[in-house]
């Protein structure tokens, strides 16, 4: 948020929008003992995992194919 101050407090607390007033941290994952199944610290670790789970053939892209273009109306 652009109104978040350096001390991590709201800079417009008294006049904050309704969405901020309605927000709650009741179900925040940081206040739970939840544990990740996998935890990646670097992009290289994500790449290695992706290669192990879904290896690509030679010349294949990791992206899906582009959809066909829509016809142009005249």
Secondary structure, 3 states (H helix, E strand, C coil): CCCECCCCCECCHHHCCHHHHHCCCCCCHHHCCCCCCCCCCCHHHHHHHHHHHCCCCCCCCCCCCCCCCCCCCC
